[in-house]
């Protein structure tokens, strides 16, 4: 589990509990929050493409908040479902890709475009290594730069107009995290054979 999720999730859940309760009273479904989050990230990525960083930061932050709230709402309402989890994971991957695509397409610098695409690629390999390991019956919840950390780095980069530095950190950190998971999985499978 991500350090940030493990350490800060209880604090965030307590802070946003009134909002989650309000959504529950209004009958808003967790899946609607998931779809809204993807829509906001899409709009934020569109703003990012046009280098409207303040607007991009606000929209991407709201989209990331929705991604946090949908799970909290599902747990609160007892509406955890295989379909909801499936859609949440699918939309997470799309949300992860959109900002990097926007950066890659809007940049005239080929190195920056390449870094953005590598950030996208290695973000996916971080997620895939965990999902594949779980599909094979192993837990692989370790890593330096998991999804929450990548989003924080991206949002700070957008807010401070340091996007180039942010995508460099994300590309390198995600590559390292992927390698970390591959190495850990190899150790786990060797231990099982003994």
C-alpha positions, 0 to 999 in steps of 0.5 A, a space after each residue: 500500500 502506498 505510504 501516502 494512502 496508508 498514512 494520510 487516508 484516515 485523515 482525508 476520510 475524516 475531513 471529507 466525511 461530511 461531504 461523503 455523508 451528504 452524497 449518501 443522503 442525496 442518493 448519489 451513487 459511487 459510480 456517478 462520482 467515478 464518471 464525474 472524476 474522469 470527466 473532470 480529469 478530461 477537462 483538466 487535461 484539455 486545459 493542460 493542452 492549452 497551457 491553462 495551468 491554473 484551470 488545469 490544476 483546479 480541474 485535475 485536483 477535483 477529478 483526483 478528489 472524486 477518485 478518492 471520494 467514490 471509494 469512501 462513498 461505496 464503503 459508506 453505503 455498502 455498495 462495493 461491487 465487482 462492477 464498481 471496482 472494475 469501472 473504477 480501475 478502468 477509469 483510473 487508467 484513463 485518468 492516468 493517461 489523459 494528462 500525459 497525452 495532453 502534455 506530449 501533444 502540446 509540447 514542441 520539445 520532442 524530449 518533453 513529449 518523450 518524457 510525457 509518453 514514458 511517464 504514461 508507459 511506466 505509470 501503466 507498468 506500475 499498475 499492471 505489475 500489481 494487477 498481474 501479480 494479484 491475478 496470479 495470487 500474490 500481493 504486490 503493494 509496494 513501490 516508491 511512486 505509486 498512483 497517489 504519489 504520481 498524482 501529487 507530483 503532477 499536480 505540484 508540477 502543474 501548480 508551480 509551472 514545473 511540468 517538465 520536472 514533474 514528468 521527469 520525476 514521474 517517468 524515473 520514479 515509475 520506472 524504478 517502482 516497476 523494477 522494484 515490483 518485478 524484483 519483489 515478485 521474483 523473490 516472492 515466487 522463489 520463496 514459494 518454490 522452496 
